[in-house]
């Protein structure tokens, strides 16, 4: 804004130099005022324009990738008994048959046959809902292993509402990847992206069936890469909303490429809390290729028990920095023993790849073809040396099996959907736990809470569990109508989940 002194000076100029000078002065003042008044607004407008240009539009991605995403429903066969002739149950069934207009199975007033035995029959009941995506036009579909685990029947629904019965080609529990096949052609397949190009902070999108709501779209950013959660693979961490039913669906970048399979979440309530994990697509494709070729995944092993290398240990033995893994033990007759590896060695490289932390070694060895020789670098008594090891094959996963018969389930299974067994001493030693029980099957409320087969239950309602007997005793005392907190161990991590009993 101009001061009185500035205006007085402008009048003096006019008196001295005339009208032309006055006109030039007015133009100058006008230009100065315009710049002063509108410059901040223009900057704000430009800033707003930049912000608007930076906001992603997912509509084209949804149209492009949406048709490749499928809904997966699983069924299990449950044994049910036939009602005895003349019983109240049979009369009720007859009433329903008449109400819905279904022809009666026998002629009225006909002589009744001899009473038949109350033989159990199998009935298919819904087991769970998940997601998947089409890998190839001829009907190969990728999903999570836990989506189809225990299923007697798998149904795939496309976005055009066509439904197909699917055959399980193979499932790998260690990576939680499965491939199923439907009899169809000309299907819209996804494009697989390069996970190496994925950046933290990059926008990503998920499509799936949370809580059975088909083709739901959520979006967010990549929160971290190579996130080690104790599983066999490093995960992509995102803040994309993932809920029960999203499992097996694709994680999509802004180029419309699938970069991951949405697999699990971190939650204290059973619902989404802002942290979700996806299996990197490059790892998933390696697994799927073996599943399609052999129906199973073949992995290498060398037979060592390992532990992290601490800073204190590294300094005490002369290692430059705390890297590699400490060999705590060597299995008798194992490839490691035959190669000359000893307890106390530090493994720093495998096939030229640097081993930084304990999770790196089993991943590197597991990805090595059994029967092949591999170079392994160890640090022993102040010196590095290279050995050659013949990689053996790790014990294969048991095939995906149906869920246990509901007639044999305990009250715990009926209430929470959990079937458990005692831990062996080997498992306790492996996971370094004093007690707990292993989850053999998780359905209904437990499955909705995110509990999976292979998880360890360490406590229920803040009470430690050491055996199945204690587990059943606790279950008999808890309120069946209220949610119950369960402390579970999965891999190297523990977390609380809240199981809400079905109404």
DALINLIN-V645195 format. One record per helix or strand. SS is the DSSP state (a for helix, b for strand). FROM is the first residue (numbers start at 1). TO is the last residue. If there is no record, write none. Layout:
ss=(SS;SS)
from=(FROM;FROM)
to=(TO;TO)
This chain:
ss=(a;a;a;b;a;b;b;a;b;b;b;b;a;b;a;b;b;b;b;b;a;b;b;a;b;a;b;b;a;b;b;b;a;a;b;a;b;a;b;b;a;b;b)
from=(4;19;59;69;88;120;140;145;153;163;177;191;195;203;210;216;235;250;257;276;281;300;304;311;325;335;346;353;358;373;383;392;406;411;418;425;437;444;456;463;468;484;493)
to=(17;54;68;81;99;134;143;148;157;172;181;192;197;208;212;227;238;253;265;280;294;301;308;317;330;339;350;354;366;380;390;393;408;416;422;431;442;448;460;464;477;490;499)
